[in-house]
Structure formats: C-alpha cells, structure tokens
Amino acid sequence: MTRRAWSGPGLGMRALLSAAAVAMAFGLPGCGGGGNGGGDGGVKGVCGSPAGSTTPVLCGRVMNDMTTSPAAGVEVVLRSSTGSELRRTTTTADGSFKFSPATGGAQLEVIPSAASYAAGMARFQSKVYDFDLPNKAGTGKCYIGATVIAGDTSVGIVYVFPNSSPPPPPMGGCPR
C-alpha cells in the first residue's frame, strides 16, 4: 500500500490561509491604487490636475524678492492676448496661485499690496516688468507672457519688490 506524505481534509484551507498571509505580508490592497481611491496612482500634472487632463490650467508662485519668502495675499490677474482681464485670484499662504480653467489666458499681471510691496512691478525670469509701461510693440501694457493651450502649465516664480528694498527705477520698455 502506498502512503501519501499529506492527505485528507484541510489542505485547501491551509493553502488559502497561506495565500492570505502572503498577500497581507506584501500589502496587496484590493482597490483604489493604494490609498487615493482613484486608481491613478496619484499621478498629477505640475498644477495638480490629473495626468493627461486637457483642461488648460496655469499655476505659479509669488515670492518676496528680498527674502524669497512666500508673498501671500497678492492679486494675480490672468489676461487675454489683448490685455483684457479674464480671471483674478489671490495667492495663498505659500504664495501659490492657480487658474483653472485658464482658457484664453496669455498674460499675467501681479498686483501686490501697496502697503507691503512696490506697486505695479515684478521680476520674472531675471527681467523686471513694470505693468504701467507699454509693451515693446506699443499695443498694450507690459504683462508677463503666460500662454497655456491644454493641460498644466507652471510659470514658476514671480518675485515682488518689498517697500523696504525698492525696485530699479523705471527705464521704459518691457521687460527691462
């Protein structure tokens, strides 16, 4: 007579318990992609939109030029290519701003509090913008270019000049 090394009831139950123990040890969650419930793995665009989104979104931060600390409470205006105001928002405590959707947006104007910052001026990508001066073509004001077609676009950091350290004097032209 041949004897088996293992037989009888319980083999299926032991296999099931072993598989469950392995699954728990390796953390194989059943749904949601690991916590956010969306199953997208948490992948986001630079402005926080879901990856692959075609909604035009524009974001950035406004910082103090002298201290590089966040400039909270600064108004940021999204303008069309002709300079018309499309939307307006205020920077948060970390200096960030976001326009969603940013449809038709092509330019930005930063309006800091006159009590704390030089009015109508900002530094962007090492160039000083004076929002009261005309642009180089003479067709409108001097605004920061910020075109977005689809998806997330970050302009990066725009710096405002604190009153304790005034900006360079106006020299004409845009940017200077």
Contact map, one row per residue, 1 for C-alpha under 8 A:
11100000000000000000000000000000000000000000000000000000000000000000000000000000000000000000000000000000000000000000000000000000000000000000000000000000000000000000000000000000
11110000000000000000000000000000000000000000000000000000000000000000000000000000000000000000000000000000000000000000000000000000000000000000000000000000000000000000000000000000
11111000000000000000000000000000000000000000000000000000000000000000000000000000000000000000000000000000000000000000000000000000000000000000000000000000000000000000000000000000
01111110000000000000000000000000000000000000000000000000000000000000000000000000000000000000000000000000000000000000000000000000000000000000000000000000000000000000000000000000
00111110000000000000000000000000000000000000000000000000000000000000000000000000000000000000000000000000000000000000000000000000000000000000000000000000000000000000000000000000
00011111000000000000000000000000000000000000000000000000000000000000000000000000000000000000000000000000000000000000000000000000000000000000000000000000000000000000000000000000
00011111101000000000000000000000000000000000000000000000000000000000000000000000000000000000000000000000000000000000000000000000000000000000000000000000000000000000000000000000
00000111111000000000000000000000000000000000000000000000000000000000000000000000000000000000000000000000000000000000000000000000000000000000000000000000000000000000000000000000
00000011111100000000000000000000000000000000000000000000000000000000000000000000000000000000000000000000000000000000000000000000000000000000000000000000000000000000000000000000
00000001111111000000000000000000000000000000000000000000000000000000000000000000000000000000000000000000000000000000000000000000000000000000000000000000000000000000000000000000
00000011111111100000000000000000000000000000000000000000000000000000000000000000000000000000000000000000000000000000000000000000000000000000000000000000000000000000000000000000
00000000111111110000000000000000000000000000000000000000000000000000000000000000000000000000000000000000000000000000000000000000000000000000000000000000000000000000000000000000
00000000011111111000000000000000000000000000000000000000000000000000000000000000000000000000000000000000000000000000000000000000000000000000000000000000000000000000000000000000
00000000011111111100000000000000000000000000000000000000000000000000000000000000000000000000000000000000000000000000000000000000000000000000000000000000000000000000000000000000
00000000001111111110000000000000000000000000000000000000000000000000000000000000000000000000000000000000000000000000000000000000000000000000000000000000000000000000000000000000
00000000000111111111000000000000000000000000000000000000000000000000000000000000000000000000000000000000000000000000000000000000000000000000000000000000000000000000000000000000
00000000000011111111100000000000000000000000000000000000000000000000000000000000000000000000000000000000000000000000000000000000000000000000000000000000000000000000000000000000
00000000000001111111110000000000000000000000000000000000000000000000000000000000000000000000000000000000000000000000000000000000000000000000000000000000000000000000000000000000
00000000000000111111111000000000000000000000000000000000000000000000000000000000000000000000000000000000000000000000000000000000000000000000000000000000000000000000000000000000
00000000000000011111111100000000000000000000000000000000000000000000000000000000000000000000000000000000000000000000000000000000000000000000000000000000000000000000000000000000
00000000000000001111111110000000000000000000000000000000000000000000000000000000000000000000000000000000000000000000000000000000000000000000000000000000000000000000000000000000
00000000000000000111111111000000000000000000000000000000000000000000000000000000000000000000000000000000000000000000000000000000000000000000000000000000000000000000000000000000
00000000000000000011111111110000000000000000000000000000000000000000000000000000000000000000000000000000000000000000000000000000000000000000000000000000000000000000000000000000
00000000000000000001111111110000000000000000000000000000000000000000000000000000000000000000000000000000000000000000000000000000000000000000000000000000000000000000000000000000
00000000000000000000111111100000000000000000000000000000000000000000000000000000000000000000000000000000000000000000000000000000000000000000000000000000000000000000000000000000
00000000000000000000011111110000000000000000000000000000000000000000000000000000000000000000000000000000000000000000000000000000000000000000000000000000000000000000000000000000
00000000000000000000001111111000000000000000000000000000000000000000000000000000000000000000000000000000000000000000000000000000000000000000000000000000000000000000000000000000
00000000000000000000001101111100000000000000000000000000000000000000000000000000000000000000000000000000000000000000000000000000000000000000000000000000000000000000000000000000
00000000000000000000000000111111110000000000000000000000000000000000000000000000000000000000000000000000000000000000000000000000000000000000000000000000000000000000000000000000
00000000000000000000000000011111000000000000000000000000000000000000000000000000000000000000000000000000000000000000000000000000000000000000000000000000000000000000000000000000
00000000000000000000000000001111110010100000000000000000000000000000000000000000000000000000000000000000000000000000000000000000000000000000000000000000000000000000000000000000
00000000000000000000000000001111111111100000000000000000000000000000000000000000000000000000000000000000000000000000000000000000000000000000000000000000000000000000000000000000
00000000000000000000000000001011111111111000000000000000000000000000000000000000000000000000000000000000000000000000000000000000000000000000000000000000000000000000000000000000
00000000000000000000000000001011111110101000000000000000000000000000000000000000000000000000000000000000000000000000000000000000000000000000000000000000000000000000000000000000
00000000000000000000000000000001111110000000000000000000000000000000000000000000000000000000000000000000000000000000000000000000000000000000000000000000000000000000000000000000
00000000000000000000000000000001111111101100000000000000000000000000000000000000000000000000000000000000000000000000000000000000000000000000000000000000000000000000000000000000
00000000000000000000000000000011111111100000000000000000000000000000000000000000000000000000000000000000000000000000000000000000000000000000000000000000000000000000000000000000
00000000000000000000000000000001100111111100000000000000000000000000000000000000000000000000000000000000000000000000000000000000000000000000000000000000000000000000000000000000
00000000000000000000000000000011110111111100000000000000000000000000000000000000000000000000000000000000000000000000000000000000000000000000000000000000000000000000000000000000
00000000000000000000000000000000100001111110000000000000000000000000000000000000000000000000000000000000000000000000000000000000000000000000000000000000000000000000000000000000
00000000000000000000000000000000110101111110000000000000000000000000000000000000000000000000000000000000000000000000000000000000000000000000000000000000000000000000000000000000
00000000000000000000000000000000000101111111000000000000000000000000000000000000000000000000000000000000000000000000000000000000000000000000000000000000000000000000000000000000
00000000000000000000000000000000000000011111100001100000000000000000000000000000000000000000000000000000000000000000000000000000000000000000000000000000000000000000000000000000
00000000000000000000000000000000000000000111111111100000000000000000000000000000000000000000000000000000000000000000000000000000000000000000000000000000000000000000000000000000
00000000000000000000000000000000000000000011111111110000000000000000000000000000000000000000000000000000000000000000000000000000000000000000000000000011000000000000000000000000
00000000000000000000000000000000000000000001111110000000000000000000000000000000000000000000000000000000000000000000000000000000000000000000000000000001110000000000000000000000
00000000000000000000000000000000000000000001111110000000111000000000000000000000000000000000000001000000000000000000000000000000000000000000000000000001110000000000000000000000
00000000000000000000000000000000000000000001111111000000000000000000000000000000000000000000000000000000000000000000000000000000000000000000000000000001000000000000000000000000
00000000000000000000000000000000000000000001111111101000100000000000000000000000000000000000000000000000000000000000000000000000000000000000000000000011000000000000000000000000
00000000000000000000000000000000000000000011100111111000000000000000000000000000000000000000000000000000000000000000000000000000000000000000000000000000000000000000000000000000
00000000000000000000000000000000000000000011100011111000000000000000000000000000000000000000000000000000000000000000000000000000000000000000000000000000000000000000000000000000
00000000000000000000000000000000000000000000100001111100000000000000000000000000000000000000000000000000000000000000000000000000000000000000000000000010000000000000000000000000
00000000000000000000000000000000000000000000000011111110000000000000000000000000000000000000000000000000000000000000000000000000000000000000000000000111000000000000000000000000
00000000000000000000000000000000000000000000000000011111000000000000000000000000000000000000000000000000000000000000000000000000000000000000000000000110000000000000000000000000
00000000000000000000000000000000000000000000000000001111100000000000000000000000000000000000000000011100000000000000000000000000000000000000000000000111000000000000000000000000
00000000000000000000000000000000000000000000000000000111110000000000000000000000000000000000000000011110000000000000000000000000000000000000000000011111100000000000000000000000
00000000000000000000000000000000000000000000001010000011111000000000000000000000000000000000000001111110000000000000000000000000000000000000000000010111100000000000000000000000
00000000000000000000000000000000000000000000001000000001111100000000000000000000000000000000000001111100000000000000000000000000000000000000000001010001111000000000000000000000
00000000000000000000000000000000000000000000001000000000111110000000000000000000000000000000000111100000000000000000000000000000000000000000000000000001111100000000000000000000
00000000000000000000000000000000000000000000000000000000011111000000000000000000000000000000000111000000000000000000000000000000000000000000000000000000011111000000000000000000
00000000000000000000000000000000000000000000000000000000001111100000010000000000000000000010011110000000000000000000000000000000000000000000000000000000000111000000000000000000
00000000000000000000000000000000000000000000000000000000000111110000011101000000000000000010001110000000000000000000000000000000000000000000000000000000000011110000000000000000
00000000000000000000000000000000000000000000000000000000000011111001111000000000000000000000001000000000000000000000000000000000000000000000000000000000000011110000000000000000
00000000000000000000000000000000000000000000000000000000000001111111111000000000000000000000000000000000000000000000000000000000000000000000000000000000000000111100000000000000
00000000000000000000000000000000000000000000000000000000000000111111000000000000000000000000000000000000000000000000000000100000000000000000000000000000000000111100000000000000
00000000000000000000000000000000000000000000000000000000000000011111000000000000000000000000000000000000000000000000000000000000000000000000000000000000000000001100100000000000
00000000000000000000000000000000000000000000000000000000000000011111100000000000000000000000000000000000000000000000000000000000000000000000000000000000000000000000000000000000
00000000000000000000000000000000000000000000000000000000000000111111110000000000000000000000000000000000000000000000000000000000000000000000000000000000000000100000000000000000
00000000000000000000000000000000000000000000000000000000000000110011111000000000000000000000000000000000000000000000000000000000000000000000000000000000000000000000000000000000
00000000000000000000000000000000000000000000000000000000000011110001111100000000000000000000111100000000000000000000000000000000000000000000000000000000000000000000000000000000
00000000000000000000000000000000000000000000000000000000000001110000111111000000000000000010111000000000000000000000000000000000000000000000000000000000000000010000000000000000
00000000000000000000000000000000000000000000000000000000000001000000011111000000000000000111111100000000000000000000000000000000000000000000000000000000000000000000000000000000
00000000000000000000000000000000000000000000000000000000000000000000001111100000000000000111101000000000000000011000000000000000000000000000000000000000000000000000000000000000
00000000000000000000000000000000000000000000000000000000000001000000001111110000000000000110001000000000000001111000000000000000000000000000000000000000000000000000000000000000
00000000000000000000000000000000000000000000000000000000000000000000000011111000000000011110000000000000000001110000000000000000000000000000000000000000000000000000000000000000
00000000000000000000000000000000000000000000000000000000000000000000000001111100000000011110000010000000000111100000000000000000000000000000000000000000000000000000000000000000
00000000000000000000000000000000000000000000000000000000000000000000000000111110000011111000000000000000000111100000000000000000000000000000000000000000000000000000000000000000
00000000000000000000000000000000000000000000000000000000000000000000000000011111000011110000000000100100111110000000000000000000000000000000000000000000000000000000000000000000
00000000000000000000000000000000000000000000000000000000000000000000000000001111111111100000000000000001111110000000000000000000000000000000000000000000000000000000000000000000
00000000000000000000000000000000000000000000000000000000000000000000000000000111111111000000000000000001111000000000000000000000000000000000000000000000000000000000000000000000
00000000000000000000000000000000000000000000000000000000000000000000000000000011111100000000000000000001111000000000000000000000000000000000000000000000000000000000000000000000
00000000000000000000000000000000000000000000000000000000000000000000000000000011111100000000000000000000000000000000000000000000000000000001000000000000000000000000000000000000
00000000000000000000000000000000000000000000000000000000000000000000000000000011111110000000000000000000001000000000000000000000000000000001100000000000000000000000000000000000
00000000000000000000000000000000000000000000000000000000000000000000000000000011111111000000000000000000000000000000000000000000000000000000000000000000000000000000000000000000
00000000000000000000000000000000000000000000000000000000000000000000000000001111001111110000000000000000000000000000000000000000000000000000000000000000000000000000000000000000
00000000000000000000000000000000000000000000000000000000000000000000000000001111000111110000000000000001100000000000000000000000000000000000000000000000000000000000000000000000
00000000000000000000000000000000000000000000000000000000000000000000000000001110000011111000000000100000000000000000000000000000000000000000000000000000000000000000000000000000
00000000000000000000000000000000000000000000000000000000000000000000000000111100000011111100000000000000000000000000000000000000000000000000000000000000000000000000000000000000
00000000000000000000000000000000000000000000000000000000000000000000000000111000000000111110000011100000000000000000000000000000000000000000000000000000000000000000000000000000
00000000000000000000000000000000000000000000000000000000000000000000000111110000000000011111000010000000000000000000000000000000000000000000000000000000000000000000000000000000
00000000000000000000000000000000000000000000000000000000000011000000001111110000000000001111111110000000000000000000000000000000000000000000000000000000000000000000000000000000
00000000000000000000000000000000000000000000000000000000000000000000000110000000000000000111111110000000000000000000000000000000000000000000000000000000000000000000000000000000
00000000000000000000000000000000000000000000000000000000000000000000011110000000000000000011111100000000000000000000000000000000000000000000000000000000000000000000000000000000
00000000000000000000000000000000000000000000000000000000000010000000011100000000000000000011111100000000000000000000000000000000000000000000000000000000000000000000000000000000
00000000000000000000000000000000000000000000000000000000000011100000011111000000000000000011111110000000000000000000000000000000000000000000000000000000000000000000000000000000
00000000000000000000000000000000000000000000000000000000001111000000010100000000000000000011111111000000000000000000000000000000000000000000000000000000000000000000000000000000
00000000000000000000000000000000000000000000000000000000001111000000000000010000000000001111001111100000000000000000000000000000000000000000000000000000000000000000000000000000
00000000000000000000000000000000000000000000001000000000111100000000000000000000000000001000000111110000000000000000000000000000000000000000000000000000000000000000000000000000
00000000000000000000000000000000000000000000000000000000111000000000000000000100000000101000000011111100000000000000000000000000000000000000000000000000000000000000000000000000
00000000000000000000000000000000000000000000000000000011110000000000000000000000000000000000000001111100000000000000000000000000000000000000000000000000000000000000000000000000
00000000000000000000000000000000000000000000000000000011110000000000000000000000000000000000000000111110000000000000000000000000000000000000000000000000000000000000000000000000
00000000000000000000000000000000000000000000000000000011110000000000000000000100000000000000000000111111100000000000000000000000000000000000000000010000000000000000000000000000
00000000000000000000000000000000000000000000000000000001100000000000000000000000000000000000000000001111100000000000000000000000000000000000000000011000000000000000000000000000
00000000000000000000000000000000000000000000000000000000000000000000000000000011100001000000000000000111110000000000000000000000000000000000000000011000000000000000000000000000
00000000000000000000000000000000000000000000000000000000000000000000000000000111100001000000000000000111111000000000000000000000000000000000000001110000000000000000000000000000
00000000000000000000000000000000000000000000000000000000000000000000000000000111100000000000000000000001111100000000000000000000000000000000000011110000000000000000000000000000
00000000000000000000000000000000000000000000000000000000000000000000000000000111101000000000000000000000111110000000000000000000000000000000001111100000000000000000000000000000
00000000000000000000000000000000000000000000000000000000000000000000000000011110000000000000000000000000011111000000000000000000000000000000001111000000000000000000000000000000
00000000000000000000000000000000000000000000000000000000000000000000000000011110000000000000000000000000001111100000000000000000001000000000001100000000000000000000000000000000
00000000000000000000000000000000000000000000000000000000000000000000000001111000000000000000000000000000000111110000000111000000000000000000000000000000000000000000000000000000
00000000000000000000000000000000000000000000000000000000000000000000000001111000000000000000000000000000000011111000001100000000000000000000000000000000000000000000000000000000
00000000000000000000000000000000000000000000000000000000000000000000000011100000000000000000000000000000000001111101111100000000000000000000000000000000000000010000000000000000
00000000000000000000000000000000000000000000000000000000000000000000000011000000000000000000000000000000000000111111111000000000000000000000000000000000000000000000000000000000
00000000000000000000000000000000000000000000000000000000000000000000000000000000000000000000000000000000000000011111111000000000000000000000000000000000000000000000000000000000
00000000000000000000000000000000000000000000000000000000000000000000000000000000000000000000000000000000000000001111100000000000000000000000000000000000000000000010000000000000
00000000000000000000000000000000000000000000000000000000000000000000000000000000000000000000000000000000000000011111110000000000000000000000000000000000000000000110000000000000
00000000000000000000000000000000000000000000000000000000000000000000000000000000000000000000000000000000000000011111111000000000000000000000000000000000000000011110000000000000
00000000000000000000000000000000000000000000000000000000000000000000000000000000000000000000000000000000000000011101111110000000000000000000000000000000000000011110011000000000
00000000000000000000000000000000000000000000000000000000000000000000000000000000000000000000000000000000000000111100111110000000000000000000000000000000000000000000000000000000
00000000000000000000000000000000000000000000000000000000000000000000000000000000000000000000000000000000000001110000011111000000011100000000000000000000000000000000000000000000
00000000000000000000000000000000000000000000000000000000000000000000000000000000000000000000000000000000000001000000011111100001111000000000000000000000000000011000001000000000
00000000000000000000000000000000000000000000000000000000000000000000000000000000000000000000000000000000000001000000000111110001110000000000000000000000000001111000000000000000
00000000000000000000000000000000000000000000000000000000000000001000000000000000000000000000000000000000000000000000000011111111100000000000000000000000000001111000000000000000
00000000000000000000000000000000000000000000000000000000000000000000000000000000000000000000000000000000000000000000000001111111100000000000000100000000000011100000000000000000
00000000000000000000000000000000000000000000000000000000000000000000000000000000000000000000000000000000000000000000000000111110000000000000000000000000000001000000000000000000
00000000000000000000000000000000000000000000000000000000000000000000000000000000000000000000000000000000000000000000000000111111000000000000000000000000000000000000000000000000
00000000000000000000000000000000000000000000000000000000000000000000000000000000000000000000000000000000000000000000000000111111100000000000000000000000000000000000000000000011
00000000000000000000000000000000000000000000000000000000000000000000000000000000000000000000000000000000000000000000000011110111110000000000000000000000000000000000000000000111
00000000000000000000000000000000000000000000000000000000000000000000000000000000000000000000000000000000000000000000000011110011111000000000011100000000000000000000000000000111
00000000000000000000000000000000000000000000000000000000000000000000000000000000000000000000000000000000000000000000000111000001111110000000011000000000000000000000000001000110
00000000000000000000000000000000000000000000000000000000000000000000000000000000000000000000000000000000000010000000000110000000111111000000111000000000000000000000000000000000
00000000000000000000000000000000000000000000000000000000000000000000000000000000000000000000000000000000000000000000000100000000011111000000110000000000000000000000000000000000
00000000000000000000000000000000000000000000000000000000000000000000000000000000000000000000000000000000000000000000000000000000011111100000110000000000000000000000000000011100
00000000000000000000000000000000000000000000000000000000000000000000000000000000000000000000000000000000000000000000000000000000001111111111110000000000000000000000000000001100
00000000000000000000000000000000000000000000000000000000000000000000000000000000000000000000000000000000000000000000000000000000000011111111111000000000000000000000000000001110
00000000000000000000000000000000000000000000000000000000000000000000000000000000000000000000000000000000000000000000000000000000000001111110010000000000000000000000000000001100
00000000000000000000000000000000000000000000000000000000000000000000000000000000000000000000000000000000000000000000000000000000000001111111000000000000000000000000000000000000
00000000000000000000000000000000000000000000000000000000000000000000000000000000000000000000000000000000000000000000000000000000000001111111100000000000000000000000000000000000
00000000000000000000000000000000000000000000000000000000000000000000000000000000000000000000000000000000000000000000000000000000000001111111100000000000000000000000000000000000
00000000000000000000000000000000000000000000000000000000000000000000000000000000011000000000000000000000000000000000000000000000000001101111110000000000000000000000000000000000
00000000000000000000000000000000000000000000000000000000000000000000000000000000001000000000000000000000000000000000000000000000001111100111111000000000000000000000000000000000
00000000000000000000000000000000000000000000000000000000000000000000000000000000000000000000000000000000000000000000000000000000111111110001111100000000000000000000000000000110
00000000000000000000000000000000000000000000000000000000000000000000000000000000000000000000000000000000001110000000000000000000111000100000111110000000000000000000000000000000
00000000000000000000000000000000000000000000000000000000000000000000000000000000000000000000000000000000001110000000000000010000100000000000011111000000000000000000000000000000
00000000000000000000000000000000000000000000000000000000000000000000000000000000000000000000000000000000011100000000000000000000000000000000001111100000000000000000000000000000
00000000000000000000000000000000000000000000000000000000010000000000000000000000000000000000000000000000111100000000000000000000000000000000000111110000001000000000000000000000
00000000000000000000000000000000000000000000000000000000000000000000000000000000000000000000000000000000111000000000000000000000000000000000000011111000000000000000000000000000
00000000000000000000000000000000000000000000000000000001110000000000000000000000000000000000000000000111110000000000000000000000000000000000000001111111100000000000000000000000
00000000000000000000000000000000000000000000000000000001000000000000000000000000000000000000000000000011000000000000000000000000000000000000000000111110000000000000000000000000
00000000000000000000000000000000000000000000000000001111100000000000000000000000000000000000000000000000000000000000000000000000000000000000000000011111000000000000000000000000
00000000000000000000000000000000000000000000100010011111100000000000000000000000000000000000000000000000000000000000000000000000000000000000000000011111100000000000000000000000
00000000000000000000000000000000000000000000111110001011111000000000000000000000000000000000000000000000000000000000000000000000000000000000000000010111110000000000000000000000
00000000000000000000000000000000000000000000011000000001111000000000000000000000000000000000000000000000000000000000000000000000000000000000000000010011111000000000000000000000
00000000000000000000000000000000000000000000011000000000011100000000000000000000000000000000000000000000000000000000000000000000000000000000000000000001111100000000000000000000
00000000000000000000000000000000000000000000000000000000011100000000000000000000000000000000000000000000000000000000000000000000000000000000000001000000111110000000000000000000
00000000000000000000000000000000000000000000000000000000001110000000000000000000000000000000000000000000000000000000000000000000000000000000000000000000011111000000000000000000
00000000000000000000000000000000000000000000000000000000000111100000000000000000000000000000000000000000000000000000000000010000000000000000000000000000001111100000000000000000
00000000000000000000000000000000000000000000000000000000000111100000000000000000000000000000000000000000000000000000000001111000000000000000000000000000000111110000000000000000
00000000000000000000000000000000000000000000000000000000000001111001000000000000000000000000000000000000000000000000000001110000000000000000000000000000000011111000000000000000
00000000000000000000000000000000000000000000000000000000000001111000001000000000000000000000000000000000000000010000110011100000000000000000000000000000000001111100000000000000
00000000000000000000000000000000000000000000000000000000000000011100000000000000000000000000000000000000000000000000110011100000000000000000000000000000000000111110111000000000
00000000000000000000000000000000000000000000000000000000000000011100000000000000000000000000000000000000000000000001110000000000000000000000000000000000000000011111110000000000
00000000000000000000000000000000000000000000000000000000000000000000000000000000000000000000000000000000000000000011110000000000000000000000000000000000000000001111110000000000
00000000000000000000000000000000000000000000000000000000000000000000000000000000000000000000000000000000000000000000000000000000000000000000000000000000000000000111110000000000
00000000000000000000000000000000000000000000000000000000000000000100000000000000000000000000000000000000000000000000000000000000000000000000000000000000000000001111111000000000
00000000000000000000000000000000000000000000000000000000000000000000000000000000000000000000000000000000000000000000010000000000000000000000000000000000000000001111111100000000
00000000000000000000000000000000000000000000000000000000000000000000000000000000000000000000000000000000000000000000010010000000000000000000000000000000000000001000111110000000
00000000000000000000000000000000000000000000000000000000000000000000000000000000000000000000000000000000000000000000000000000000000000000000000000000000000000000000011111000000
00000000000000000000000000000000000000000000000000000000000000000000000000000000000000000000000000000000000000000000000000000000000000000000000000000000000000000000001111100000
00000000000000000000000000000000000000000000000000000000000000000000000000000000000000000000000000000000000000000000000000000000010000000000000000000000000000000000000111110000
00000000000000000000000000000000000000000000000000000000000000000000000000000000000000000000000000000000000000000000000000000000000000000000000000000000000000000000000011111001
00000000000000000000000000000000000000000000000000000000000000000000000000000000000000000000000000000000000000000000000000000000000010000000000000000000000000000000000001111101
00000000000000000000000000000000000000000000000000000000000000000000000000000000000000000000000000000000000000000000000000000000000011110000000000000000000000000000000000111111
00000000000000000000000000000000000000000000000000000000000000000000000000000000000000000000000000000000000000000000000000000001110011110000010000000000000000000000000000011111
00000000000000000000000000000000000000000000000000000000000000000000000000000000000000000000000000000000000000000000000000000011110000100000010000000000000000000000000000001111
00000000000000000000000000000000000000000000000000000000000000000000000000000000000000000000000000000000000000000000000000000011100000000000000000000000000000000000000000111111
